[in-house]
């Protein structure tokens, strides 16, 4: 809800974000590092047969998507002066954030049910 509210407010009131060189650099580093980290986690997960680490590897890969979206929004604002690009990029992340959050809730419910059956 926060991302929807803040992005909507910024678009409605034409609030221009400050340029963030640190944010751009962090997004670039994350975009480079996260896919390699995800692949390594996936490899280790296969070696030790860990479902949890395999799921974590997918989450790490998803962070790459979020970093790309962030970089596009910040970059378009900094390079092209498109003030609206950053809140639009944040809105592009909402679907993914809700989807991942819902999947985590469902998985938690499933694990809880499984624990009750095995107790």
N, C-alpha and C positions, 0 to 999 in steps of 0.2 A: 504494500500500500504506500509506503514511504516513497519508493521510486516513482510510482505513478503520480503521486501528489506533487513531488518536487519537479518532475519533468513537465507535467501539465502546467504547473504554475509558471515555470520558466518560459515555456512556449507561449502561454496566454499573455504574460506581462512583458514579453520580449526581453527577458533578463539575459544580458550578455555575460558569459562566464569568463573568468580570467584565464589567460593562457598558462599552462602548467608544463614547463620543461621537465620537471621531475616526474610528473605523471606520464608523459610521453616516453621518457627513458625507461621507467618501470614497466610500462606496457610492452615496449619492445623487448626488454630482457625476459619478461614473462612469456611473451610469444615465442621466443627462441628456446627457453629452458623447459617450459611445461611439456611440450610433446616428447622430448627426450626422457624426461622424468616419468611420464606416463608409460612409455615403452619399457623402460627399465622396471617399473613396478609390475607391469603385465608379465614380463619375463620371470621375475622373482615369484610372482603369484602362481605361475604355472609350475615352477620348480618345487614350490612348497605346497602346492594344491590349496591355495587360500582364496576362498570366495570373497572374503572381506577386502583383501589387497587387490584383487581383480576389480572389484567395485570402486575402490579408491583410485585405481589407475584410470578408470573411465571418468571419474570426477576430475582428476587432474587434467585429462584431455579436454574436458569441458571448460576448464579454466583457460585453455588456449583460445577457445571461441570467445569467451568473455574478454580476454585481453585484446583480441583482434577488434572486437566491437568498440571497446574503450579507445584503442589506438585510432580507429577511424573517426570517432567523434572528436577526440582531442586534436587529432591532426587536421581535420577539416576546419575546425575553429581556428587553430594557430596558423595554418598555411593559407587558407582561403577566406578566412574571416566569416565563415558560416556559423554564426552564433547559435543557431538552432540545431547544429549537428550533434552536439554533446547530449542535450536532452533527448533527441530522437534516438541516438545510440543507446541511451539508458532504457528507453522504452522498448527497443529491440531486444534487450536482455530480459525484460519482464517475463515473457512467455517461458523462456528457459529456466529462470529462477523459480517460477511457480511450479513448473513441471518437475524439476529436480527436488524441490521441497516436498511436493506431494508424493513422489516416489520414495523419498526417505521416510515419510510418515507411514506409507503403506508397508514398506519393508520392516519398519519398527513394529508395526502391528502384527505382521506375519511372524517375526522372530519371537514376539511376546507369546503369541498363540502356540508356537512350536515349543517354547520353554514350558508352558503350562501342561502341554501334553506329555512331555518327557519327565516332568517332576514327579 
